[in-house]
Amino acid sequence: MVELQRRFPAKPQRISEIRRFVSDGCRKVWHESFDDSAISQLELAVSEATSNIILHGLDEPSNATIQLDLRVDSDQASVALLYPGREFRPHTVPPPDFTGHAESGYGLYLMQQSVDEVDFSRDDTGLCTIRLTKNRRREHRSIP
């Protein structure tokens, strides 16, 4: 099992570094080629969550940080993104517009499609958390 924690400045240019941190952490436990897809899907969800935090969720965007807690074991990876900000209520987000007219509004949908669980919470101190959980799907080979 791997448990890692790191703080990142809440800046769009740091998203690639955040993705790399998650990918590197997952690869310390998940080594098989079939894990590549799961790791890529988790990276996508983390990118979308981080973008939404930066664009919509921060109380004080100028000097905010995002704490990333990563936990990876042989069965799943869990990423918690913690930040001081506004409560997010996913039920208030309209469904994505797939007619080709919208340039944004796909983040929550992409997160939900990429990982197995997406949870949002906010504690009494104003600390918000987005938790993304990806289950590892092992390759099953049939025995002849």
C-alpha positions, 0 to 999 in steps of 0.5 A, a space after each residue: 500500500 502507498 499513502 502520499 500527501 502533498 500540497 499544490 498551489 491552486 493554479 491551472 499550470 500545476 494540473 499536469 504536476 498533480 496528474 503526474 503525482 497521482 500516476 506515479 503513486 498508482 504505479 508504485 502499486 499497480 504495475 500491470 499493463 491493464 492498469 494503464 487505462 484505470 490510471 489514465 481514467 483516474 488522472 482525467 477525473 483528478 484533472 477535472 476536479 482540480 480544474 473545477 476547484 480552481 475555477 469555481 470552488 476557492 474562497 481566496 483563489 490568489 494564494 490558495 493551495 490544494 492538499 492531495 491525499 493519495 491512497 493506493 492498495 492492490 484493489 483501489 486508488 483513492 484521491 482526496 482533494 482538500 481545499 478551503 472553499 464553497 460547498 459544491 452540490 452536484 445535484 444543482 449541476 444541469 446535465 451536460 449538453 451534448 448537442 455541440 452548443 456548450 463549451 463547458 459543463 462536462 467536468 462532473 460528468 467526466 469525473 463520474 464516468 471515469 471513476 467508481 465513486 465521486 464524493 463531495 463534502 464540506 466540514 464545519 471549518 469550511 474545508 471542502 473535499 472531493 474524493 475520487 475512488 477508482 477500483 482496480 480491474 484485473 485482467 481475467 484470463 480464461 483457462 483453456 
